[in-house]
Amino acid sequence: MNEGSLKKRIREGNIRRADVVRRMAELAFGKANDCVRLVLEDEPTVEKLDLSLLSEVKRNDKGTVEIKLIDRLRALEQLSQATGQEEGDMESFLRALQGADDGV
């Protein structure tokens, strides 16, 4: 699928379930390199950076920069639900990541 047709469907309100699942997967498994580049480079070209994982940027009066990224665990949970995964291995894995599994 090309990017232009997706943008057209978004404008028209015709987003498909497959579009949502694909986007959730991109968020769950994406790289944060450009988010880090944003705060480390002196003059980053923001238009060329993929900041889709970026949730928040703070800079205090001392110059310290804090970035927050999206919650990948939540994105994985939603991706699991959207793809129709059954309760089982995926749920156990997610609970273990949260530290809620007795074996952890």
Backbone bond lengths (Angstrom), bond angles and torsions (degrees), N, CA, C in turn:
res aa  C-N    CA-C-N  psi(-1)  N-CA   C-N-CA  omega(-1)  CA-C   N-CA-C  phi
1 M - - - 1.455 - - 1.524 107.39 -
2 N 1.315 116.11 139.07 1.466 117.09 179.00 1.521 110.24 -93.26
3 E 1.332 114.05 156.01 1.466 121.93 -175.16 1.529 111.73 -61.49
4 G 1.329 117.42 -35.08 1.457 121.23 -179.35 1.515 113.16 -62.81
5 S 1.330 116.81 -40.80 1.462 119.51 -179.62 1.532 110.94 -69.04
6 L 1.334 117.21 -33.84 1.462 119.93 176.86 1.522 110.41 -66.23
7 K 1.320 117.07 -45.50 1.468 120.27 178.84 1.527 110.82 -61.18
8 K 1.318 116.85 -38.18 1.469 120.75 178.44 1.528 110.44 -64.63
9 R 1.348 116.87 -44.33 1.468 120.27 178.79 1.520 111.02 -63.37
10 I 1.334 117.80 -37.39 1.461 121.03 178.25 1.522 109.71 -63.49
11 R 1.331 117.31 -46.84 1.471 121.08 178.91 1.523 111.19 -59.38
12 E 1.319 115.84 -37.84 1.464 120.37 -178.10 1.525 112.81 -84.21
13 G 1.325 117.44 -7.99 1.458 120.84 -178.41 1.511 113.20 77.99
14 N 1.318 117.50 24.75 1.464 122.19 -178.67 1.528 111.91 -109.28
15 I 1.316 116.63 51.21 1.452 120.46 -179.39 1.521 108.69 -79.14
16 R 1.318 115.92 133.60 1.463 121.39 -179.74 1.525 110.61 -93.29
17 R 1.320 115.20 159.07 1.460 120.89 176.76 1.522 110.62 -57.87
18 A 1.322 117.20 -39.17 1.469 121.00 179.63 1.525 111.14 -61.66
19 D 1.335 117.75 -34.29 1.462 121.38 177.30 1.524 110.59 -63.86
20 V 1.324 115.60 -43.19 1.468 121.17 -178.62 1.529 110.00 -66.86
21 V 1.313 116.92 -44.93 1.464 120.94 179.87 1.524 110.27 -62.54
22 R 1.313 117.64 -43.38 1.459 121.31 179.45 1.522 110.63 -62.17
23 R 1.319 116.73 -42.41 1.468 120.38 -179.77 1.530 111.50 -67.02
24 M 1.329 117.05 -39.94 1.468 119.91 176.92 1.524 110.45 -62.69
25 A 1.326 117.26 -38.91 1.464 120.68 177.85 1.525 110.35 -65.03
26 E 1.330 117.23 -40.45 1.462 120.39 177.56 1.525 110.66 -61.23
27 L 1.312 117.43 -40.67 1.463 121.19 179.42 1.535 111.24 -70.43
28 A 1.314 116.81 -40.76 1.460 120.73 -177.63 1.527 112.17 -68.48
29 F 1.327 116.92 -34.28 1.460 120.28 -173.35 1.530 113.61 -114.99
30 G 1.332 117.44 4.88 1.462 120.87 -177.49 1.517 113.55 -69.31
31 K 1.321 115.25 163.21 1.467 121.71 178.79 1.522 109.70 -97.38
32 A 1.320 115.04 144.71 1.466 121.40 -178.23 1.525 112.54 -95.97
33 N 1.307 118.09 12.28 1.468 122.07 -176.40 1.527 112.93 -52.13
34 D 1.315 117.03 -47.29 1.468 119.74 -177.10 1.523 111.87 -68.61
35 C 1.323 117.75 -30.38 1.467 120.58 177.01 1.525 110.29 -65.38
36 V 1.311 116.23 -40.47 1.461 121.02 177.36 1.528 109.83 -69.31
37 R 1.308 116.27 -41.82 1.471 120.86 178.60 1.532 110.70 -58.33
38 L 1.316 117.43 -35.86 1.462 122.11 179.90 1.525 111.51 -55.89
39 V 1.324 117.14 -43.18 1.461 119.88 -176.00 1.524 113.58 -91.34
40 L 1.333 118.32 -20.10 1.454 120.07 -177.56 1.536 113.90 -90.62
41 E 1.318 117.26 -33.03 1.460 119.87 -178.41 1.522 110.32 -77.98
42 D 1.334 115.32 147.24 1.463 120.66 179.79 1.524 111.72 -66.11
43 E 1.324 116.87 -46.95 1.463 121.11 -179.29 1.524 110.23 -135.44
44 P 1.323 116.76 75.05 1.471 118.49 -178.86 1.529 111.32 -69.54
45 T 1.313 115.57 147.64 1.463 121.01 174.75 1.527 106.71 -87.48
46 V 1.309 115.57 93.53 1.460 122.17 -172.19 1.527 111.82 -58.51
47 E 1.315 117.30 -36.48 1.466 120.80 -177.94 1.521 112.15 -61.78
48 K 1.334 117.56 -24.97 1.459 121.28 -176.95 1.530 112.73 -95.84
49 L 1.330 117.54 -2.22 1.455 121.45 -177.57 1.526 111.36 -93.64
50 D 1.319 116.24 141.22 1.462 121.34 173.45 1.528 107.18 -91.27
51 L 1.313 115.94 102.71 1.460 121.93 -176.98 1.528 111.77 -107.00
52 S 1.311 116.87 23.01 1.461 120.74 -176.27 1.532 112.91 -65.81
53 L 1.327 118.02 -22.80 1.466 120.54 178.49 1.518 112.24 -86.92
54 L 1.306 116.97 -8.70 1.460 122.52 -176.40 1.521 110.90 -77.12
55 S 1.319 115.71 127.96 1.450 121.00 179.18 1.528 111.06 -104.03
56 E 1.340 116.01 -39.29 1.458 119.39 -174.64 1.532 109.75 -158.79
57 V 1.337 115.50 146.46 1.463 122.06 173.80 1.519 107.55 -130.28
58 K 1.343 115.48 130.93 1.462 120.61 177.19 1.521 108.61 -128.87
59 R 1.315 116.56 140.94 1.454 122.42 173.15 1.520 106.41 -130.73
60 N 1.339 116.35 123.75 1.460 118.23 -179.32 1.528 110.56 -90.36
61 D 1.323 116.27 177.79 1.465 120.66 -175.95 1.527 113.05 -68.12
62 K 1.327 117.92 -14.82 1.461 121.69 177.52 1.527 112.18 -91.18
63 G 1.330 116.43 -2.17 1.455 120.99 178.68 1.512 115.55 93.35
64 T 1.319 117.51 -0.67 1.457 121.00 177.73 1.526 109.33 -69.96
65 V 1.325 115.72 135.40 1.465 121.01 -179.45 1.521 109.11 -113.58
66 E 1.311 115.69 133.44 1.458 122.22 177.11 1.521 107.64 -123.17
67 I 1.338 115.62 130.16 1.466 118.97 174.89 1.521 108.31 -118.48
68 K 1.304 115.16 143.76 1.458 121.38 174.72 1.519 107.00 -119.58
69 L 1.324 114.05 136.24 1.455 120.61 178.30 1.522 109.07 -104.76
70 I 1.310 116.02 166.68 1.465 119.85 177.54 1.520 109.71 -61.89
71 D 1.293 117.17 160.86 1.455 123.39 178.37 1.533 108.23 -81.62
72 R 1.323 115.99 102.52 1.466 120.47 -176.92 1.530 111.91 -66.99
73 L 1.311 117.21 -34.43 1.458 119.94 178.89 1.524 110.49 -62.28
74 R 1.312 115.79 -42.46 1.472 119.33 177.65 1.530 110.69 -65.32
75 A 1.337 116.45 -39.85 1.467 119.67 177.34 1.525 110.62 -62.03
76 L 1.333 117.32 -40.43 1.467 120.73 177.35 1.529 111.11 -64.52
77 E 1.331 117.11 -41.64 1.458 120.44 178.65 1.528 110.38 -61.31
78 Q 1.313 116.74 -45.74 1.456 120.60 -179.39 1.523 111.12 -67.11
79 L 1.322 116.20 -37.03 1.461 120.15 176.90 1.518 110.19 -63.71
80 S 1.316 116.39 -41.70 1.467 121.30 177.99 1.525 110.57 -60.78
81 Q 1.315 116.95 -45.07 1.465 120.71 179.12 1.527 111.36 -65.12
82 A 1.321 116.27 -40.97 1.461 120.38 -177.46 1.519 112.54 -68.78
83 T 1.323 116.37 -29.22 1.464 119.10 -179.60 1.521 112.14 -90.89
84 G 1.354 116.19 0.87 1.455 120.17 173.95 1.511 114.57 77.33
85 Q 1.320 117.94 26.09 1.463 120.56 177.83 1.523 109.32 -64.28
86 E 1.306 115.77 139.69 1.454 121.80 178.07 1.529 109.84 -77.78
87 E 1.337 116.60 156.94 1.467 121.84 171.10 1.521 106.36 -58.36
88 G 1.278 117.64 134.39 1.466 119.94 -178.71 1.507 110.32 155.47
89 D 1.319 115.25 -125.20 1.462 120.85 -175.00 1.525 112.48 -55.85
90 M 1.316 117.92 -45.71 1.467 120.75 -177.73 1.526 110.14 -64.49
91 E 1.322 117.82 -44.43 1.456 120.74 -179.79 1.525 110.98 -64.32
92 S 1.328 117.06 -41.28 1.468 120.78 177.72 1.517 110.62 -61.92
93 F 1.318 115.72 -42.62 1.461 120.59 179.01 1.525 110.69 -61.81
94 L 1.312 117.04 -46.19 1.471 120.75 -178.66 1.524 111.09 -65.56
95 R 1.336 117.75 -39.64 1.465 120.65 176.92 1.511 110.94 -63.81
96 A 1.330 116.76 -39.29 1.467 120.45 178.87 1.516 110.62 -64.38
97 L 1.317 117.26 -38.81 1.462 120.48 177.85 1.523 111.62 -63.82
98 Q 1.321 115.50 -33.39 1.468 120.38 -179.90 1.524 111.59 -81.22
99 G 1.333 117.35 -8.81 1.451 121.04 -178.54 1.517 113.06 80.21
100 A 1.336 117.03 15.37 1.459 121.22 -177.25 1.526 111.72 -92.21
101 D 1.329 117.83 -9.03 1.452 121.39 -178.95 1.517 109.50 -79.49
102 D 1.321 118.06 133.41 1.472 122.42 -178.10 1.515 112.97 -59.25
103 G 1.331 117.46 -26.72 1.449 121.00 -177.75 1.507 113.48 -79.27
104 V 1.343 117.87 -2.79 1.467 120.79 -177.49 1.495 110.58 -101.14
